[in-house]
Amino acid sequence: MLTMKQLFVLFLLSAIHSLCQGQHSLTVIIKDIRTHEPLPGASVTISGTSRGASTDTTGRAVLPGMTAGKYSLQVGFTSYEQQTITFNLPVPGDSVVILLSPAEKEMGEVIVSSTRSSRSIRDLPTRVEVLNSEELEEKGNMKPGDIRMMLNESTGIQTQQVSATSANSSIRIQGLDGRYTQLLKDGFPLYGGFAGGLSLLQTPPLDLRQVEVIKGASSTLYGGGAIAGLVNLISRTPKLEKDLRFLANGTSAGGWDLSGFYGQQFNKVGLTLFAAHNGNQPYAPGNTPFTAIPRTRRNFIEPKLFLELGARTKLIAGFSTTWETRQGGDIQYLRGRKDSVHQYFEDNSSHRYSTQFTLDHRWTDKDQITLKGSLSKFTRTIGIPGYVFDGRQWSFYSELSYHHKGTTDWIAGLNFYSDDFKEFPRDSSLARNYRQQTFGVFVQNTASITPWLQTEAGLRGDYVTDYGFVLLPRVSALFKIAPRLTSRFGGGMGYKTPNIFTEETEHIQFRSVLPVSSDSNRLERSYGVNLDVNYRTTLGGISVTINQLFFFTRINHPLLLDTLPGPVYKLTNNSGYMDSKGWETNVKLAYKDLKLFLGYTFTDAHLKNNGTTRENPMTARHRLNNVLIYEKEDRWKLGLEAYYYSRQPLTDGSFGKPYWAFGFMAEKLWEHFSIFVNFENFTDTRQTRFDTIYTGTVSKPSFRDIYAPLDGIVVNGGIKFRW
């Protein structure tokens, strides 16, 4: 017979056993839905309580002491969609695996068109930098009239002003002159020849969906001219829902911008229409005698038609035109106070007309043939006291290509490019006419060799009239070293056909420059390599992405401007070479509504000729890009920027001063409209404050290189509508 004491002990042990059997320890494992990589730092919370935990480096969170029953868990992670799951405890193994999807706005799949591959950007062997539509809208608030701002704020890219009074600019990638960068619009190389000096100024950004930048030789698909890299501007396309946008902007420097975009798909017919009007009064800050911003009037219109000719055939046809006048020079002259002293001017008048079409036909789900072509006419007149440059350029591009999509992608094709320039001298000087024609054939393969290695290899052969045949190999590889660590390696060759249009000749309005001829000039040939390492992780809820890029490019026999008696100028092939090497460091930190971008570029660009070495002019050896953004989704956007340029060697043998430039932007958003304000260069950094921009007299100036801003602080603001 059990005693009372024994019965009590037995009851107590039974209760403890029952309690222990009713408690469970739940393990929650959080992973990325696509890669199945663990997500450290994700939060796990029991709904309706404050009880929760964070995942460790293996993506695991443990919730001990839970009794059997029904539970609802809320799971969240930076840049991922929040998820709520309901389950009954106990579960098999006392563990739950939850797969999170990246938030579409932050980390949606980005498809790149410049490589013509069916792969997303994260699976491309070629390193591609993409500015998405959200980033373009932020940059568009700062400079709604052109694309200089959005490109200049990227590491390794510098927009170089080549005219002190008319603000003509070119784009430099990794310390190389603007003529070595190929600027494309929807894959069409329409901005070559002497159109290049105005291309950045004549491209408003409102109709752009994204911008893709490939740094380094990209010759296979688009030709040898992409020595430093290429920039491909991708336009918006029509959707089933109406896409209507309008922007109005004004500046404290007397500028204004009006832009509108409309797009919609109607069954088998789609339409987009983009139009813009931009203008500026002549503006010279402080007591500077010459315009920092010229008097400008520009109009742009581009309609496009999208037709489905069948279940497998599509046609895109478009037309665009730009006409512009730019009048810079002595500010007193432009304000109507001309006299014997105030009489210097620079007038630019240009017209661009272009057509393009693309015909796609798919005969299977994996095989596609594309026929595309474009024709453009560009006329430009430059007038300064005592001299007028007047020229016309016709450009024609056509291509037939075949694309097989699958585990292994194949692209093969042939194309033809013609550049026909004719000059109409107003004096007795010799017309510098030329006609350059290039016939090309190319093939490119993109393959998944193993789960950790993907490759892209291409070969191009071009026959350039008067200069002969050029063979251009290119290769790149993507190494998936670890779930959060990847690396890319690439290299290739390129060439540039010589003509009289360079940054140096643009600086002197092409005056007294002798013609370029295949009898005395030859192709500039190049080769280059790049290597990058990309790592991403999460530290205490802060998303961290680090990208380190190393680059090297060599151009043999670069085309340089020599001064002959007269003075007369002649473009000759240097007997040596130009090297550009260095690295770019990019760090992105994201925490809740805050993002911080830190960028550093080191560029060592040198010219070597006859045993002597000198730095390539207009290249900052050290550059910092720092951007802090606060964004409350669909409510507020605030941005603070800081940029640093180290001293730059100038063409006259001197050095420019180092400088900082700062900016601040704010935007308030509602459902269908937003208002924005931007304080650009609010510390009023100007070259005219700490250095000179000309020598000689005001009536006969000789302009020096422009390496720093001229317009100083400019405040702009406006309104955007979208439906």
N, C-alpha and C positions, 0 to 999 in steps of 0.2 A: 504494500500500500504506500502510495507516494504521499509525502508530507506536504503541508501547505507551502513551505519554503521551496521544495522541489518543484511543485506545480508552478509557482511564480517564476522561477528561473526558466522552466521549460516554455512558459508563455512568452517570456521576454526574448528568449532565443528565437522562437518562432516568429515574433513580430519583427525582430531585426532582420531575419532571413527574408521575410516577405517584403520588407522595405527595400532591402538591397536588391531583391529581384525586380522591384518596380522602378529602379533608377537605371538610367542609361547614359553613356557618353557618346555624343553624336559628333562625327567627323565630317566636315563639309569641305569638299575639294572644288576649287574654282579654276576653270581653264578657259582659254580662248576657243570660241566655237569653230574657227577655221583651222588653226594650227595645233590646237590641243596643248598649247604651252601653258604652264601654270602661271597664275596672276598673283604675285605677292603683294600684300597691302590692300587686298579687297576687303570690304566690310561685310560682316554677316550679323544680322540683327533679328531677334524674335519679334514679330509684329506685335505691337501693343505694349511692349516692354522696353526697358533700357538695356536689357541683357544682350550681349553680343561679343564678337571677337573679330580679329583681323587675321588674314591668312599669312603664313610664314613664307619663306623663300621657295618652298615646294608647292605653294598654293593651298595649303591646308589650314583650317581653323577648327579648333576643338571646343565643343560646348559640353562640359561634364554635368553630371547630376540631374539629368532630365528624366522625368517620369513618362511612362507610356501615355500616348494620347495623340490628338490631332494638333499639328503645328503649322504656322505660316512663317516663312523666312523671307526677309528682304535682303537682297544681295546687290552691292554696288561697287563700282570701280571707275576711277578717272578715265574719261574718254570712252566708256562702255555704257550700253543701255542697262538701266537698272532693271532687276528681275525679281519677281515675287513667286515663290513656289509653296504649295501646300502638300503635306504628306502626313502619314500616320507612323508614329514611333511605337514599337521598334521597326527598323528597316533592316534588310539583309546586310550583315556585316557592320551594322551601326554606322554606315557612311553614305553620303550623298554626293554625287558628282554633278556640278552645275556648269553649264557652258554659256558664257556671255558673248554677246555680239557687239562688235565695235559700234559706237554711236555713228550714225550715218554722216552727221554734219562734221565730225572730227576726223574719223578714220575710215570713211567709206572707200570702197574699192575705186582706185584711180586707174583708168584705162588711158594709156599713152598712144597717140596716133603717129608721132614722129618716127617711131621705129617700125611702124606698120605691122606690128605683131598683135596677136589676139590676147596677149598676156597682160596682167595687171602690173603696175609699177614695181610692186614688191618682188615679182618673179622675173624681172627683166635683167639680163646680163649687162646691158648698157646702162650706165649711170645717167638718169634723167631727173632734173629738178623741175617740179611742177608748181606753178602758182594757180590755185584753184579760184573759182568764181568769188568766194568770200574774200580772199586776199586781194583779188583784183578790185573789188568794190572798195576796200579800205584804201588801196593805193590810188584809186580813181578819185576819192575825195580830195586828195592832196594835189593832183594834177589832172583834172578831168579832160584837158584838151589834147594830151599826147601821152606816150608811154615811157618817157625818159625816167620819171620817178620810180616806176615799178621795177625797172631793170637796174637802175643805179643803186638800189638799196639791197641788192643781192651780193653775197661775198664773191670775190673774183671777177665782178663785172663793174665797169666804170663807164659812164657816158661822158664823152669828151667833147666839150664845146670847141669848135674850130673857127668860129667867127666872133670877134669881140662885139660887133654891133648888130648882127642879124641873128645870133644865137644858134646858127646851124651846128648840129651835133652828130657824133658818130658813137658807136658802141664798141668798147674794148673788153675782151675777155682774156683774163690772165696775162695782162700786160702787153697784148699784141694789138697792132693798129686795127682800126675799124674795118678795113677792106678784107681782113681775114675772117670775119664773122659773116655767116649767111643768115639773112633775115627772111623768113618765110611767112606767108599768110595762108593757112589751111594747106600747107605742103607745096605751095606755088612760089618759086623763087622770082618774085616780081620786082625786087627793089635793088637791082644791081646797077652797074655803071655810075653815071653821075647823079642818079636819083638817090644814092645812099646818104648823102649829106643832109637830106631833108626827111628821110623815111621815118625817123623817130619822132619828128615834130608833126608829121602829117598823119599819124595813126591814133585817133581817139579810141579809148578802151571800153566804151559802154557795151559794145556788141560782142566782147570777148568772153568765152566760156572758160578758157584756161590758157596759160602760157607755158610752153615746154622748152627747157633749156638743156642742151647737151654740150658739155665742155670738152674740148679736144677734138681731134680729127673725126669727122662724120661724113666721109666721102662716099660710102657705098651707094646710098639711096639718092643723094641730092647733088653729087658732083664734088670736084676737088676743092672748091672755094671755101668749104667749111674747115679751114685749117685750125682756127682758134675754137670753133664750135658753131652751133646754130641756135637760133631762136625761132620757134614756130608759134605763131599767134593763131589760136583755134577759135573760130567764130561760133556763136550760138546757132543751134539748129531748131526748127519748129517742133513743137510738141502738140498733143491733142488739146491741151488747155492753152488758152490765149496767154501770150507772154508780151506784156506791154510795159515799157519802161521809158521814163523821161527824167532828164537831169537839167537843172539850171544852176549856174554857178557865177559868182562875181568875185573880183579880187581887189585888194587895196592898191594894186599897181595899175588899175585901169583896164583890167581884163574881164572877159565874159565868155561863158561856154553854154551852149544849148545843144543837147543831144537827145535823140529819141530812137527807140528800137521797138519793132513789132514783129512777132512771129507766131504762126499757128499752122497746124496740120489739118487739112480738110479732106478726109477720106484718103484719096490717092494723090492729092495735090497739097504741097506745103509752100509757105511763103515766109520770107523774112525781109524786112526793110529797115535799113539803118540810115539815119541822116544826122548831120552835125553842122553847127555854125560856131566858129570860134573867132575871137577878135581881141585886140589889145591896143590901147593908146600908147604912143611912145613914152617910155618910162626910164628915168635916170635918177637913182637915189642920191641923196646928199647934194654935193656940188659937183658931181662928175659931169664932164662935158659931153660924154657919148652915151648912147642908149644901152642900158642893160637888157631891156626888152624892146624890140622894135614895134613900130605900128604894124599890126597884122590884121588881115581879113582872110578867113579860110572857110570854104564850104565843101562838104563831103556828103555823098549819097551812094548807097549800095543796096540795090534790090537783088534778091536771089529767089530762084524757083526750084522746088524740090518735087520731082515727079516719080511716081511708081508706075513704070511702063508694063509691069507684069509682076507675077509673084516673086520673081528672082532678079528683076532688072530695075535699076534706079538711075535717074538722071538728075544732076545738080547743075544749074546754069546761073551765072551771075554777071553783073556789070557794076563797075565802080568808077567814080570820077571825083577828082579833087582839083580845085582851083584856088590859088592862094597868091596874095601879095604880101611882101615883108619889106618894110622901109626902116632902116636903121641909120645910125650915123650921129652927127652933131645934133644934140637935142634942141639947140636954138634954131638951127636950120629947119628941123621938122616941125617946130612950132611957128614957123612963118617969119622968123627973124633972121633971115639970111643977110650976110654982108660979106666984106672982103676977108674976114677971119672965119666966120661960121658958115662953111660951105661944103663940108665933107658929108657924103651920103653913101649908103649901099642899098640898092634896090634889088629885090629878088621877086621875080614873077614866075610862077610855075603852074603847069596844067598836067594832070595825069588821067589817062583813060585806060581802063583795062577790062578785059572780058575773060571769063574762065568757065570751063565745063568739066564735069566728071561723070563718066558712064560706067556703072558697076553692073556686072552680070555674074550671078552664081549659078553654075550648072549642077553643082552638088552642094551639100551642106558644108563641105570642106574646101571646095575649089571655087576660085573667083578670078575673073579677068577684069581689068580696069583700063579704060582709055581716058586720058585727061589732056587738057591743053589750055593755054592762055596766050593772049596777045595784049600787049600794052604799048602805049605811046606816052612819052614823057617829054615835055618841052620846058626849057628853063632859060630865063634871061637874067643876067646879073649886071648891074650898072653901078660904076663908081666914077668919080670925076676923071674924065679923059679916057675911059675904057668901058667897053660893053662886051660881055660874053653872051653868045646866043647859040643854043644848041638844041638838037632834037634826037631822041633815042627811041628806036623801035626794038622791042624785045618779044621773042616768040619762044614758047616752051611747049613740048609735046612729049607724051610718054605712054607706052603700052606695057602693062605688067601683068604677071600671073602670080597668084598667092594661094598656097596650099596651107590650110590651118589644121593643126592636129597636135599630137604629142611633140612632133617635130614640125616646125614651120619652115616653108620655103617661099622665097620671093625672088622672082627673076623678071627682067624686063630690059627694055631699050628706050632711050630718049634722045631728043634733039633739042639743042638750045642755040638761039641766035641772038646776037647783040649787035645792032646796027646803029652807029652814031654818026651824025652829020652836023657840022658847025657852019654858021653863017657869019663870018667875020664882018665887022663894021669898019675895018681899016685894011691896010695892005698885008696884014699878017697871014701866014699860011693856015688853011683850014686843017684841023687835026682829026679828019674823018677816019673811021675804021669800021671793019666788019669782022666780028669774031663768031665762028660757028663751031659747035662741039657736038660730036656724035658719041653716045655712050651706051654701054651694055653692062648690066650688073646682075649679081646673084647674091642672095643672103640666106643663111640657114640659122635657125634658132632651135636648140635642142636641149632636152633634159637628159643629161648623161647618167646621173645618179640623183637620188633625193637631195644630195648636198652640193651638186655641181650642175650648173646650166651654162651653156655657151652660146655665143653668137659670132658667126664668122661670115665675112663678106668679101667680095672681090669685084672691082670695077675696072673697066677699060674704057678710056676716053681717047678719041682722036680729035685733036684741036687743030683746025686749019692754020697753016703757017708755022705751027710749033710741034706737030707730030703726035705720036701715040704715048699715052701715059697709063701705067698699070698701078692700081691702088688697092692693096690688100688692107683688111681691117679685122681685128678680132677682139672679143671681150668675153669675160667670164664672171659668173656669180658664184661665190662660195658661201654656203650656209653652214658656218662653222659650228654654231650652237643655236638653240632656239632664239636667243636674243642677240646673237653676234653674226654679222654677215660681212663679206668683203667683195669688192668688185675690182677687176683689173681690165684695162683696155688699152689698145694701141692701134695706130693706123698711119696712113700716109695721105698727103694732099698736095695740091698745087694751086697756083693763082696765075691766071693769064694777065699779062701787064696791060694797063691802059693809063691814061693821063690823070685819072680821078683817084687821088689819095688825100689823106688828111693834110699833108704838106701843101699840095697844090690848091686845095679848097681854101686854105688859109690866105692865099694870095689871089683868090678869085680866078685861078688858072691863067693869069696874065703872064705873057712871055715864056710860057712853057712849051718846049719843042715837042713835036709828035713822038709817039712811041712806035717803034717798028720792029718786026721780027728779024730784020737785018742786023740790028744792034742790040736788041733786047731778047731775053729768054724767059721761060717759065720760072716762077719762084716755086721751089719744091720743098716739101716739109715731111717730117715724121714726128710723132709724139706718143707718149704713154701717160697713163694716169692710174693711180691705185688709191682706193678708199676703203675705210673700215667704218662700219656702222654698228653702234651698240645702243640698246634701249633697255631700261629697267624702271623700277618704281622704288622710291625711297620714302618711307613714311607718308604715303599718299601722294607724293610728288612724282609725276611722270617725267623721266629723264631720257633724252635722245642725244647721242653724241655722234657726229660724223667727222672723220678726219680724211682729207683728200690731199694727195701728193701728185704734182703734175710736172711734166717736162715736154717742151716743144722746141724743135730746131727748124729754122727756115734757112735753106741754102740760097745764096745769091739774092737777098732781098732787094726790092726796088727802092732806091733812095733818090732824093732830089739834090742835084749838084748845081752850084752857081757858076756860070760861065761869064766872061766879059760881056758887058752890054748894059745892064745885066740881063742875061738870058738863063733860063733854067732848063735842065735836062734830067729826065728820070733814067738812071743807069742801074744796072744790076751790080750790087756790091760783090766784090770778089770773095768775101768771107761768108759769114753766117750770122744769124740772130738766134739767141737762146732765151727762152723764158722758162724759168723753173721756180718752184715754191710750193706752198701748201695753203689749204683753207681749213679752218677749224670752225665747225658749227655746233652749238649747244642749244637745245630747246628744253625748257623747263615748264611744266604745266601743273597748276594746282587749282582745282575748282574753277573759278572764273578768271584766273590770272595766267598769262603766258609770258615767258621771258625768252627772247632770242638773243644769243650772243654769237657774234661772228668775227673772226680774225683772218686776214689774208696777208701772207708774206709773198712778195713777188720780186724775183731777181731777174730782170730782163736786160740783156747786154747785146751790143753790136760789136762784132769783131771783124776788122778789115786791115789787111797789110800789117799784121802783127800788133795793131793797136786795138784797145778795147775801151768802149764807152757805154754808159748806161743808156738804155732806150728812153728817149725823152717822153715826158708826160705819163710817167708810171710811178705811182706811190709805192714805195717798198713795203710800208706797213699801213694797214687799214683796219679800222674797227667798225663793226655794224652792231648796234645795240638797240633792241626794240622791246618795250614793255607794253602789253596790251591787257586791258581789263574789259571783259565782255559779259554782260548780263543778257542771256539769249533773248533775242527779239525785243530788247528794251534799250540797252546802252552799249556803246563802244567807246573806249577811251584809249588813246595810244600816245606813248612818249618815246621819242627817238633820239639817239646820239650817235654821230658819225665822226670818225677821226681819219685824217689823211696826213701821212708824214710828208716831208719835203719831196718835191718832184724835180728831176732834172729837166731843164728847158732847152729848146733848140738853139738858143744863143749862148749856151755854155754855162749859164747861171743856174741857180736853184730857186724854186719857189719856197714859200714859207709853209710850215705845217699849220694845220688848223682843225678846229672842231666845228660842227654844225649840229643844231638841235631843232627838233620840231615837236609839235603837240597837236593831236587831232581828237575831236569829240563828235559823236553822232548819237542822236536820240531817235529811236525807231518806234513806229506804230505799224499797224497791220499793212497798210497800203502806201505809206510814205514815211520819209525820214528827213530830218534836217541835220546838217553837218557844218562844222567850222574847223579850220586848220590854220595853225600858226607856224608857217614854214620859216626855218632859220631865224627863230625869235631872238637869238643873240646878235643878229645883224652881222654875221660873218661875210665880209666882202673883200675881194682882192684889191679893190680900189681904196680900202681903208689901210692896208698894210703893205701894198706894193703898187707898182705902176702897170698899166695895161698898154701903154704906147710910148714911143719915143718920137722925136721931131716936134712939129708944131700941130696945133689944133686943126689948121687948114690943110696940112699935109702930114697926117699921122702915119707912123709905121707901127703896126700893132704887134705886141708881144703875145706869147702863149697865154691862154686862159686856163688856169689850173684850179681856181676857186670860184665860188658863186660871185656874180656881179650884181644881182638884183637885191641882195640883202633880205631883210625881213619882209615877207609878203603874207598878208592874211587873206584867206579866201573862205567863202561859205556859200551854202546853197541848199537846195531841196531836191529830193529824189522821189518819184512816184513809181509804183509798180502794181500791176493788176494781173 
